[in-house]
Amino acid sequence: MSPTAIPGNLILRNTYVVPPLLDYYPGAAAAYSLRNLTGNNISVVRVRRDNDNAEQDFTATEVSDGTLAAWVGAGNDGFVRTWYDQSGNGRNAEQTTNANQPEIVSNGSVITEGSQPTLLFDGNGDFLDVNSTTNIVYAFSALKTSTGLSNFSMLLGPRSSNLPFVAFGNATSTFNDETYTVILNSSNYFYTKQNLQNIYNLLTTDFAGSSIYANGIERTFASLGSISINAGFNIGARNNTALSTYAGALQELIIYSATQSANRAAIETNINAHYSIYP
């Protein structure tokens, strides 16, 4: 049987080839990944190795082909100092405090989730800072949260406020096991009662449409609207502190400041074709 094309993918001799996402769906406000999101062979991360605190940039190919692991060295660990923004807008996600850097190499081996490289946030202070103003209307993420959370686990949070806007709850919080939460302000909580802990997920948050999609399944909220981040945002924290930091794997985060409702399914298909998150 002849192969059938799926949106956002190319076919070459009966083999799917996942093209660079941003070449097909441009206009992202910020884009972070350990794969190439454009046709340019650019550095995707800057890594610090723990034995001597040396730092070096790595391309997506170097992350996956053994170059990164060889540089970090057997028995050593590697941590992400900078996750480069591939959108072209220069919104790099950085962490200059060594103790708060997410891990990418453990004991000489690149950490993976679903066979693909990943950043691993320990839930105990790891986060990345993006010091740049933008609106967040759509956010696509490939991740797997940890279990047994003792506090909220922040995927995205404002850089200059205590009020998170994308978070995972925990079993002892007021949300009980309602583990995916969107919080707009201190008096309005919008959430879905769906246990997403320790489950590989492609999560799409549509603030303008008041919906999230977990592995292609829509969960609807009350009206949210876009979120204006006037002083930047954090990946994995809120208020630029180590409070309620994210716990789990994070492979990709793509943010748009305009609605992507017309492209959502195709963008999700492209991401899922690379990571094989769900059938």
C-alpha positions in Angstrom: 0.0 0.0 0.0 1.3 3.4 -0.9 2.1 5.7 2.0 -0.3 8.6 2.8 1.0 12.0 3.5 0.1 13.6 6.8 0.1 17.4 7.4 3.5 18.9 8.1 5.5 15.9 6.9 7.3 14.8 3.7 7.6 11.3 2.3 10.8 10.1 0.8 11.0 6.5 -0.5 8.1 5.4 1.7 9.7 6.9 4.8 8.3 9.9 6.7 10.7 12.7 7.0 9.7 15.3 9.5 10.5 18.8 8.1 11.6 21.7 10.2 8.4 22.9 11.9 9.0 26.7 11.7 9.7 26.5 8.0 6.1 25.5 7.5 4.5 27.3 10.4 6.5 30.5 10.9 5.8 33.4 13.1 6.5 31.9 16.5 7.2 34.4 19.3 9.7 31.9 20.9 10.7 28.3 20.1 12.8 25.9 22.1 13.7 22.4 21.2 16.5 19.8 21.0 15.7 19.2 17.3 16.1 21.7 14.5 12.9 23.7 14.1 14.3 25.5 11.0 16.5 24.5 8.1 19.5 26.2 9.7 22.1 24.2 11.5 22.3 26.3 14.6 23.1 25.7 18.2 20.1 24.6 20.2 21.6 24.5 23.8 24.6 25.7 25.8 25.7 23.1 28.2 27.8 23.2 31.4 29.6 20.1 32.5 29.9 19.6 36.2 33.5 18.3 36.6 35.1 21.6 35.6 32.1 24.0 34.9 33.3 24.4 31.3 30.5 25.5 28.8 29.9 24.9 25.1 27.2 25.3 22.5 25.8 22.2 20.7 23.6 21.7 17.6 20.7 19.3 17.6 22.9 16.8 15.7 25.6 17.1 18.2 23.1 16.5 21.0 21.9 13.2 19.5 25.0 11.8 17.8 27.2 11.4 20.8 29.2 14.6 20.5 27.6 16.2 23.6 28.0 13.0 25.7 31.6 12.7 24.7 32.3 16.3 25.7 30.7 16.0 29.1 32.6 12.8 29.7 32.0 9.4 31.3 30.7 9.6 34.8 30.0 13.4 34.5 26.7 15.3 34.3 25.7 18.1 31.9 23.3 21.0 32.6 21.6 23.5 30.3 22.8 27.0 30.8 21.0 28.4 27.7 18.2 27.0 25.6 18.4 29.0 22.4 15.3 30.5 20.8 15.0 29.2 17.3 12.2 31.7 16.3 14.8 34.3 15.4 13.5 36.7 18.0 16.4 36.3 20.4 14.3 35.2 23.4 16.9 32.8 24.7 16.0 30.9 27.9 18.9 31.2 30.4 19.9 30.1 33.9 23.2 31.5 35.2 22.9 29.8 38.7 24.5 26.4 38.4 22.2 24.8 41.0 19.1 25.8 39.1 20.0 24.5 35.7 18.0 21.6 34.2 20.0 18.5 33.4 20.6 17.1 29.9 23.4 14.5 30.5 23.5 12.1 33.5 26.5 10.0 34.3 27.9 10.5 30.8 24.7 9.7 28.8 22.2 12.1 27.2 18.9 11.9 29.0 16.0 10.7 26.8 12.3 10.4 26.8 10.6 8.3 24.2 14.1 7.7 22.7 14.6 11.5 22.0 16.9 13.8 24.0 15.2 15.9 26.8 15.9 18.5 29.4 15.1 17.1 32.9 13.8 19.6 35.6 14.2 18.3 39.1 11.3 20.2 40.7 13.7 21.5 43.3 14.8 24.8 41.8 15.4 24.2 38.1 14.1 26.8 35.7 15.0 29.0 32.8 14.5 32.7 32.5 13.3 34.6 29.4 13.8 38.3 29.8 11.8 39.6 26.9 8.2 40.9 26.5 5.7 39.0 24.5 2.1 37.8 24.5 1.4 34.1 24.8 -1.7 33.0 22.9 -0.7 29.5 21.8 1.8 27.2 23.4 2.8 23.7 22.2 4.9 21.5 24.5 6.3 18.0 24.5 6.8 16.8 28.1 6.4 14.2 30.8 5.7 15.4 34.3 7.1 13.6 37.4 4.8 11.9 39.9 4.5 12.5 43.6 4.5 16.3 43.4 4.6 18.1 46.7 3.6 21.5 45.3 2.5 23.1 42.1 4.7 22.3 39.2 5.0 25.4 36.9 5.5 24.8 33.2 5.2 28.5 32.4 5.0 31.5 34.7 5.3 35.3 34.6 8.8 36.6 35.3 7.7 39.4 37.7 4.6 37.9 39.4 3.6 35.2 41.8 0.6 34.3 39.7 1.4 31.3 37.4 -0.6 30.7 34.3 0.3 27.2 33.3 0.8 24.7 36.1 0.3 21.1 37.2 -1.4 20.6 40.6 -0.7 17.9 43.1 -2.6 15.3 45.2 -2.6 17.5 48.3 -3.6 20.8 46.8 -7.1 22.2 46.6 -7.2 20.7 43.1 -6.7 17.2 44.5 -5.7 15.1 41.4 -6.7 17.7 38.9 -3.2 17.9 37.6 -3.3 20.2 34.7 -4.2 23.8 35.7 -4.3 27.2 34.1 -4.4 30.1 36.6 -5.2 33.6 35.4 -5.2 35.4 38.7 -5.7 34.8 42.4 -9.5 34.5 42.3 -10.0 32.7 39.0 -8.8 29.1 38.5 -9.4 27.3 35.2 -8.5 23.7 35.1 -9.2 20.2 33.7 -9.7 17.2 35.9 -7.3 14.9 34.1 -4.4 13.1 35.6 -1.4 13.9 33.4 1.4 13.0 35.8 4.0 10.5 34.5 2.3 10.5 31.1 4.1 11.5 27.9 2.1 14.4 26.6 1.8 16.8 23.7 0.1 19.7 25.4 -1.4 22.6 23.4 -2.7 25.6 25.3 -5.0 27.9 23.4 -5.6 30.9 25.7 -7.6 32.8 23.1 -9.9 29.8 22.4 -10.0 28.9 26.1 -8.9 25.3 25.5 -6.1 22.8 26.0 -5.4 19.7 23.9 -3.7 16.8 25.7 -2.5 14.3 23.0 -5.1 15.7 20.6 -8.0 15.5 23.1 -9.7 18.9 23.7 -10.4 20.1 27.3 -12.4 23.4 27.5 -12.1 26.2 30.0 -14.0 29.4 30.7 -12.8 32.4 28.8 -9.1 33.2 29.3 -7.8 35.4 26.6 -4.1 35.9 25.7 -1.6 36.5 28.5 0.5 39.6 28.3 3.9 39.0 29.7 5.3 42.5 30.1 8.5 41.6 31.8 9.3 38.2 30.3 8.5 34.7 31.5 10.0 31.6 33.1 10.1 28.1 31.8 9.6 26.0 34.8 8.9 28.6 37.5 7.2 31.8 38.5 8.3 35.2 39.7 11.9 34.5 38.6 12.4 32.3 41.7 12.9 28.7 42.5 9.3 28.5 43.9 7.1 25.7 42.7 9.5 24.7 39.9 8.6 22.3 37.2 9.4 18.6 37.8 9.8 16.3 34.7 11.1 16.1 31.2 10.6 18.9 28.6 11.7 18.4 25.0 10.0 21.2 23.1 8.1 24.4 23.8 6.8 26.6 21.0 5.0 29.9 21.7 2.9 32.0 19.3 1.6 35.4 20.1 -1.2 35.0 17.5 -3.9 32.3 17.3 -2.8 29.0 15.5 -6.3 27.4 15.5 -6.1 26.9 11.7 -2.6 25.3 12.1 -3.0 23.5 15.4 -3.7 20.0 14.1 -0.8 20.2 11.6 1.6 21.6 14.1 0.7 18.8 16.6 1.1 16.2 13.8 4.6 17.5 13.0 5.6 17.4 16.7 4.1 14.0 17.3 5.7 12.6 14.1 9.1 13.5 15.6 8.5 12.3 19.2 5.9 9.6 18.7 4.1 10.7 21.8 0.7 9.1 21.1 -0.8 6.8 18.4 
